[in-house]
Amino acid sequence: MGSYVQGNLTNGEEVVVEAKVSWLSQLKFLLFGIIALIVAIAFFGSNNTVVALVALVIAILFFASPYINVISTELVMTNKRVLGKFGFISRETCDIRLDKIKGFSFSQGILERILGYGHIIVKGSGDNTTPFPCIADPLNTNKKLNEKLDEFHEKAKSSN
């Protein structure tokens, strides 16, 4: 569980479902990083050190980007609400009480389906939807989220 979620839990609030970002969703960044590293190594052997250094910096950025994407995306359902954050420099957050959530859904393209990740979409009241990108095993995660939401709504109905 990330620091954003940890820092925003209230008294008596417990995480019941935690979604993780898939490392496979970051494959394109890693591939571009490898290509840039190969270019850097090739140019270090020649007299063109400037190109080699630029390629090395680009490779470092492509290798750092997946790490930042994975650690900066958080999505959890607690016994009271859905809490999430994505973004590192520019940040978007989601904080919706369970009684205001209609449900969850997910979307996957062909490559995402092959690699086992997709986008979880939180559907709030009205037209409010918040997508969380690159979530590992979105089918199972979506199922768990909806099951826990159903349990919450059943519990709320029986207490009324």
N, C-alpha and C positions, 0 to 999 in steps of 0.2 A: 504494500500500500504506500502511495506517495505522500510527500510532505503536505501538499495542498489538502488532500482528504483528511489526513491525520490532524492537521491544524484546524479543521472546520467541523469535526465531530462534536456534537453537543452531549450533555450529560445523559446517560442511558442509551445513547445511540450506538448501534452495533452494525458492522458491515455484514450483509447477508449474501451478496454477490459482488465479485470483483472481476472486471474485464481487463484483459491484457492486450497490449499491442503486439502484433506478430512481427518477428524479426524478418520473416520472409517478405513482408510488405515493403521492406527497405532494400530489397535486392537490387533495384535499379541504381540506387545511390552507390552501393558497394561495387557494382560492375563498372560504373563510370569512374569510381575511385581507383580501381585496378588499372583501367585504361590510362588514366592520368599518371599513375605511378610508373607504368611501363614507359610512357613518353618521357617522364622525368629521368628514369634510369638510362634510357637511350641517349638523351641529350647531355647527361653528365659526362659521358664518354667522349663527346665532341667538344668543340671549342665554344659552344653556345650555352653557357652556364645560365644566362638570364632566362631562356626558354625552359631550361631544366628546373630552375627555382620556381618559376610561375606554375609549371606543371605540378611540382611537388606541393605547393600551397593549395592548388585546386584539388589534388588528391587528398590532402588532409581535410579540407572542407567537406569533400564527398564522404569521407570515412566518419567525420564527426556528426554529420547531419542525421544518419540513422540512429545513432546513440541518443542524440538530443530529442528526436521524434519519439522514441520509445519511452524515455524517462519523463518527458514532459506531457504525456497523455495519460490521464487518469479517469476511470469511470467506475463508480461503485453504486450499489443500491444498499441503503441501510434499512433498518426497521422503521425509518421515518420519512426518508426522501431519497431521491437520486441526486448524486453529487458528482460532478466531473469538471475536468479542465483539460484543454489542449492548447498547445502553443507554448513557445519559449520566450521570445521577445515580445511578440504580440500574443496576448492571452485571451481565450474565450472560456467562460465558465458556464456551468449548468447547475442549478440548485432548485429542484422542484419537489415540493411535498408530494408524497405518494397519492394523497387524495385528489391531486390535480393532474395526475397522469392517466391518460386514456389507454396507453399501451406502448409496446415496443415493436419495431420491425427491423429488418436488415436488408441490405442490398449487396450483391456481389456481381462483378463482371466475370467473364470466362477465366481470365488469368487469376483473378482473386480466388475464384472457386477452386482452381487447380492447386493454388498455393495455400489455401485454407484460411483466408482472412476476408474481411468485408467491413461494411459500415453499419454500425448499430444506430438506429434512429429512435430517439426518445420523443414520443408524441404527447405533448401537454394539452391542456384545455385550449379550446379555440383552434387556431391554425398554427399554434406554436409547435415547431419540430426542431430538434437539435441533433444533427448527425455527429457521430464519433467515428473518425476514419481508422482504417487499418486494424480492426479488432480481430484477434485470433479466434478461430472457431465460432463465427457469428451465429450459426444455426443453434448450437448448444447454448451459447451465451444468451441469445434471444429467448430460447425456451426457458432457461432458468429465471431470467428477469420477469417474463410473463407469468410463470408459476408463482413466484414470490409476490408479484403484484396482485394476482388473483387471491392468494392467501390473505394479503392485507385487506382487500376489499371484502372478502367473506367475513373476516374478523370484525371489520368495521360495521357490517350489516348486522351481525349477531349481537354486537354490543349496543345497538340502537333499540 
